């Protein structure tokens, strides 16, 4: 269950997971609402076994939320699933409340934390309220899944969930064939970039927690490298306005095409779970420079598949300059990144970890 299947890593997580579960013979449905405001639904939604809930959405609305709880309760009663796995904070709250209202007849309850909201999203007062709500819901759940070891450790340290009730699961990302670099750049409309200059790619929602301002600052400090930013969001206009001459914004782009056009990947976030963009870049054979945010360092092994740097434009710029100064090391890191991603972030491993978690939750129930 998810509030809405908007563009981003969580949608791709669910698309891969449900496809793997169905291929393994499981019966799966994804209960979801509609995208709202300027959000765009992920194209992967078309391939998911969706059940639309009229009142479920991201925005907080007491009337709609109560109606959504009733909708979800009725759906659970009709389907009688063994496990309800909620994703994102909003669906996690209303979905678990609906299931708990069934009392002894409820299914096993699992909630996945893709990226906690304790940093980078809300004010201190809001964070305290969210923490209290999540603490109560976690106690009522049979199991909590964390998308990364750092996410798990943060949740335990904040006393959101006890250490014995949270396990780490990783995303699975399907391998893809890398497009010829010149063809990819032509498709993206950037044939005027990269003539003898390295191209660094940044692919994310253009929102505050992803720190597009840090990207612009790093690009300004690295004039010998061209940067391309794929993605959209509330800060897109500001990024366009303040982008230095060597930073081009593209809007949403197909990830295989985007990464095929790049020589290295960059991530500048303040907070992350397990960043899909870095896994996709690794599958494309690219080294990465990432801030030490959330579980990003569990995708990029510092000094082996890329560089993990501090939370400043200067640190990101230093990392980019260090990579592009040594093309042989870049190539070796890119090859190591791809080899590791094929094993650590395979769809088969994702399915196995989830099945083990669901079995544990059913036993706990």
Beta strands, then each sheet from edge to edge (+ up, - down):
strand 1: 30-32
strand 2: 50-52
strand 3: 83-87
strand 4: 108-113
strand 5: 143-146
strand 6: 166-168
strand 7: 199-203
strand 8: 226-230
strand 9: 247-251
strand 10: 264-267
strand 11: 287-291
strand 12: 306-309
sheet 1: 1+ 2+
sheet 2: 3+ 4+ 5+ 6+
sheet 3: 9+ 8+ 7+ 10+ 11+ 12+
end
